[in-house]
Amino acid sequence: MKKYFSFALMALMMLGSAVMFISCGDDDDKVKTYQLNVNLSLNDGLTLDNISNLKMVVTNSLEQEQTIELADIATTMTVVGGQYNFVVSGKVKDEAAAYATGTGSASVYADSNVTIQVSKSLQGTLVWKTIYTTGAKAGYLKDSYFEIANNSDEVQYLDQVMMFYATSGQTAESSWQAAGFLDRYPMAQGSLVCFPGNGTDYPLQPGESVLIANDAANHKELSGSDACPDLSNADWEIYLSKATRNEVDYQTKDMVDVYYSSFTIASFAQGLFNGGYVIAKCPEGMTPQQFVEDTNNFSTTPGTTSTNLILLMPSKYIIDAVMMWDCRKTSFYGNFLPKDDASGILSSPSNSGKCIRRKVSKIENGRVYYQDTNNSANDFLNNQPLTPGVTPTSVDQ
């Protein structure tokens, strides 16, 4: 791959024009050029065939830039003398929150070589904004809701993004961890759901969020309690079409019910007091349906005689994870790896009509950014009022 890269010609600059890239031709002989060989050194187990959308942004000292799509780890460029900066980026295909990134620079006044170290980095994109599962009226559990926000500066697509409820927080090491399952998380009783779409059908703009209702209805009216939220304007509904308990399909877009561990549980949210809630996405080329059809993604519970198969989610598929711990207890044991979620937030009390909400870290030009340190204890507030669909207007101290 060969690119031509030059500073603006002095005459054009004097005319107020800044041209960095000029095509080859007779005029090229008037400018002294050099060959610059750029090589990528892939670290952290990265391989070229496991990186998509690999590109390099090249900027010169005049702050002119060009974006080069990379198909190889070696690129040859023809440039004029000067200082150049490089930013390499790409998406790791088989890890939902992993990206390939690297930077470098070179002073070029002769034919030169530059090597850019490219490493794996975890970047928060979609995050849990609000989780409400504790109920507002005793015995009424259909008014739960979830909000997912795009916490990045780029458009994110909800297509085939999955949600599921992981096993609850423990007070001691679980049998799964004791058996060496340290990079997979067992799904608790309930269902795994995902957004529909084929890749780019459901964009979520930076800073925007979506409201997902267990039942997209006005629960003030259905429950007879003003403490319950009105979710009739939710963006999505978790309609469990195969559940055997009085499921109603309200007039809201349905998420896809991909897998059930029990058909008798008609509510996606199971954690009145505790639970792990996960946003995940399969690698490129794999659909959620294909994932649950693979028998390698199931196991019986270690240390028991149970023959029930439990669905296991690889850690590398996880985009965001939140652990909610039982507020009635005083000791806990985390279920997630530190890179997914280091610690838990205490739940709101049962039937309190309160939720947990992610803290706001900053607001810039009206855009809200949410705190994301991969630690629920730091990132969330409990006992928050139910305000589905409302964007916070102040930074949490």
N, C-alpha and C positions, 0 to 999 in steps of 0.2 A: 504494500500500500504506500503510495507516494503522494505527498501533499506539497503545494507551494505556498509559502508563508513569508510576507515581507512587511517592512515598515512602510508608512506612507512616503511617497516621493516628496522631496522638499518643495518642488514647484506646486504640487497639488495642495500641500499644507498651506502654502502662502495664499492660495486661492480660497482657503477655508474648507477644503475637502480633506477627509481622513480616509485613506484607502489602505487597508492592511493586506488584503489578499488580491493579487493580480495574476492573471493567467500568463502562461508562458508565451513568448513572442519575441519579436526583434528588440522591443524596448527592455527586455530582461537583461540584455548584455550591459546596460548602463549601470546596473546595480550589482555590487559584489555580493555573491550568495555563498552559502555553506551548506553542507549536508549534515543534518542532525538525526542521529539514530536514537529513537526512544524505545526502551525496553521495559517491560513490566516484570517485576519479580513477585510471584503470587505466594502469599504466606497463609498460615492458619488452615492448611489443607484445601485451599481454593484451587480449582481447576478451571481452565477456560471453558470447557463444555458445560460447566455448572453455573455459569454466569450469563445472565441475559441483559440486553440493553447496555452493553459495555461501551462507554464513550470516554473521550478525553477532551476537556476544555483547555485550550491553549491561549494564554494572554501575554501580550508583550508590554513593554514599559510605557507605551502610549495608551494602555488600557483597551486596546483593540483585541478582540477574541474571536476564536473559531472553535466550533465543536466538531470533533472527528469521531465517527462511528468506528469502533475497533473490532476487527475480526481475527486479530492475532495478537500475540504479546510483543511483537516487534513492529515498529512503524518508522518509516524513513520520511523525513520532511526536508524541503529546501527552504532555507530562511536567510534573511539578511542578518548582519551582526546586531547583537543586542541581548537584552535580558528577557528570558521567557519563564513563565510559571505554568505549571500543569496540575490539573485536577482530574483524577480518574474516578469514575463511579460506575456501578453496575448492581444488578439484583442477583443475590444468590438464589438459585432456582428452588432448592429443596428445603429452605428455611424461611418461614413466613416473615420474620422480623430482621433478617440478616442481609447486609449489603456489603459490596466490595468497594473499598475506598482507598485512595492514595493521593499524595501530593508530591510535587518535586519542582525544582527550578534549575536553570542553566544559564550561564553567561557564554554566548556563542560568538566567537571571533575567529573561528577556524572550524574545520570539520570536527564534529564532537559526538560523544555518546552520553546519554543520561539514562540512569536506571531509576524507576519509580517503584517503591515498595508498596504493594497493594495488600491490604489486610481486611479481615472480616470485622464488621462493626454492627451492633444491634441498634436499630433506630425505631423509636416509637412512632407509629402511624395512627392506627385506630386504637382508641382507648375506651374503657368503660368510663362514662361520665356519671351515671346514676344507676344504682341498683336498689329496687324496692321489692322486698319479698316477705316482710314481716307482718303484713296485714294491718287493717285498721279496725276490723270488727271480728270478734271471736267467732271462729268457725267459717269465716268467709275468706277464701284464698284465691279468688279469681281476679283480684285487682292489682296484681303485681305488674311492674313494668321495668324496662331497662332502657338506658340511653347510651348510644355509642357516638363518640365524637371523632372527627378527623383532626388530630393534634399536630399534623405535619403542615408543611408549606406547599404541598403538592396535592393535586387531585388524587383521591383514593377511591377504588372501586369496591363496592360491597358484594359484587357478584361472587357467589359460592363461598363467601365468608361464613364460617360455622360458629355456633354458640352451643355450649353444653355445660352441664353442672357436674363438677368433679366431686370426688369423695370428700366428706366433711373433715374439718380440722380435728386432729387427734390430741390426746394428752400424753401420748408416747409414740414411739416409732411404729408405723403401721406395718402390717404383714407384708405389704408390697415392697416397702423400702427395705425391710429386713431380708427379703428374698432377692434384693439387688435390682429392683425396678426403679432406677434412679433417673431415667430419662423418659419415662412414660407415665402418664397419669390415668388412673382408672376412672371411668365415667360412673357416676352414681346412678341410682334408679331414676328413670325419667326418659328423656328424649334428647336426641341431637338434631338440631335444626340448622338450616342455612338460608341465606338469601338466594333467590333465583338469579338467572342471568348467565350470559355466555362470555363474560370478561369485561365488557365496558358498557353494560346496559344501565347500571345504577351508580353513577358517579356521586361522590360526596366531596364537596368543595372544602378547601382549608378552613378550619374553624367551625364548620357546620356540624350538626349532629342529627341523629334520627331517633325517634321515639318508638319503641317496640313494646306492645302491650301483650300480656298473656291473653286477655280478652279485650278487644277494642270496643268498649261500651262505656256508658255513663254509669259508673258503679255507685255513685251517690243514689241514683234511682233504684238500681237493682238490689242494693244492700239495705236501703232505707237509712243509711248513715251518711251524714255530711262529711265525716272524716275520710271516707273513701274517695279516690280521685275520679275525675271524669276523663276517660281515655278514648272517648268516641272520635277524637281528632288525631289519634296515633297514626304514625306513618306506616307501621307494619303490625301484623298480628301473628301470634304463634297459634295457629289453628291446627290442633293435633287430630287429623282426620281419621286416624285409626284407633284413637282412644275409645274406650268403651263406656265412658262416663259423661253423658250429657254435654258434649262439646257443641258450641254454637259458632257458626261461621259468620262473623259480623262483616259489614261492608267496608273492609280495609284490605289492602294487599296482604296476601298470606306468605309467610315464610314457608320453606319446603321442610316437611317433616321427614328427615332422612332415615333415622333409626330410633327404635324403641327398645329399652331394656324391660319395660313393663307397659302393657296396653291398658292397665287399669288405672294408671296415673294420668289424669286429664289436665294437670297443670305443669308447665315447664319448670317453674320455680319450686324447689322443694325445701329451701333452707329458711325456716322461721328464725332460727338462731345462728346457724353457721352454714358454711359451704364454700366451695371454690367455684368461681364463675370464669369461664374461659372463652376468649375469642381466638379462633384458629383458622388456618387456611392450608389446604393441601398443596403440595408442590405443583409447579406448572406441568400440565399434561395429565393430572389426576383429579377426578371429580370426587366430591364427598361420597357419592354412591359407590364409586369404585373402591374408595377407602374402606367403607363398612362391609363390602363384599369380600375383602381379603381376610382370610382366616388367620393370617399372621398377626393381625391387629387385635386379637382376642386372647384371653387367658382365663383359666379358672383362678379363683382367689388362693394365693399361697397359704399354706398352713391350715387349710380346711379340707373337708371332704366334699364340699359343694361341687356340683358338676355344672353350675351355671357359668356361662362364658361372659366375661366382662370386657367391654370395649376399652382399648388403651390408646391414648393420644400421645404421639411423640412430642417431646418438648420442642423440637425444632419447627413444629407446625404452629406453635403458639404465637399469637400476636400480642395479646395482653391477658393477664391472669390476675384475679383478685381473690384473696382469701378473707372470708368473713368469719370471725370467731364468736363462739357462744358467749354472750355478755354475762351469763350467769356463772361462768367458771373463772378460775384464776390461773390455770396453767394450760399451755398449748404446745403443740408440736406442728411445725410447718409441713405442708404437703408438697410445696413447689420448690424447685431449684432456685437459688438466689437470683439467677439471671431472669427467671420468670416472675418471681414474687418472693421477697425475702421474709416478710412477716405479715401478720394479719391485722385487720381492723375489727374492733369489737362490734358486734351487730347492734342494731337498735332493738329495744325490747319488743317482744312479741305483742301484736295487736296494738302497737303504739301509733300506727299511722305515720311512721317516720322512715326515712331512707338513709342510705349512705351516699355521699356525694364527693366526687373528686375535687380537690382544692384547685383554686385558680392561682397560677403562679405569676401571671402578668397579663396586662391588657394593652395592646398596641394598636392605635388607630381604630378602636372599637372591636378589634379581634381578640378573642379570649384564648389564652394558652393555659393548658391544664398541667398540673404538676405530675411528673412521671419519673419516679426514681426506682421503679420496680420494687416498691415496698409499700404495701397497703396501709401499714400503720402510719407511715409518713404522708401518704398521698391522699387519704380520704378523711372525711368528717362523718361521724355518725349522728343519729338523732336529728336529722335535717328535715325541714318541712317538705311536703309533697308539692313540687312545682313542675310537673311534667311538661317538657317542651320549652321551659324558660331558661334563657341564657344568663348566667351570673353577671353582675355588673360591677363587682369589686374584687380586689385581690384578697385572698385569705391570709391572715397573719399568723 
